[in-house]
Amino acid sequence: MEFEFGFIQRAKLPVLIGATVAGFAAQRVSQAILDGFYARSGYPVPYYVGQLSFSADRLSGWYTQMRQAGTLGIYWQTQFVDFAFIAATALAFMAALALVARAFPAGTRGRRVATAMVALGAFGPLCDVVENLFSFAMLPDPGSINPVVAVLYSTAAALKFAGFIAVYLWIPAALVAAAISRRRR
């Protein structure tokens, strides 16, 4: 049984290219805005350090520090702004991965595998959504974060980063494989 996203076959190439460019542009813009919110929130460590801490005590300390500085509300806003970045990333990844799939000759195993990989474009962003939801569960009472929630939060973040890295590694590797596949035909 073949796994196919019909839109990959039906979408016009200029539409996929436009969606990819728009997604990456929106991702860059939303990342810049998001970075500004993080900076204004006074989050005491780089965001990836906090997200990958797996520690209720450390998260509690950082959130409490922002609350004492009067910037925890800005951090709440940061979590909402992150949803724009998530949407832009999902668009950029899925459109780029659809383009990669189209780079393979139709009917080949490479096209089938690359088409299945389009789903990977949604994985990281979906994990980012889950991460944010756990963040919302921790923020109302920063002084007493449940250790299980902290581990789930960091696990979602780790899976998000793994999904992003997989996309970033897959795209150039698959494009090389597609070029070789086309050359052999």
Summary of the structure (lengths in Angstrom):
residues: 185
radius of gyration: 19.3
end to end distance: 24.2
largest distance: 64.8
contacts: 583
relative contact order: 0.15
helix: 83%
strand: 0%
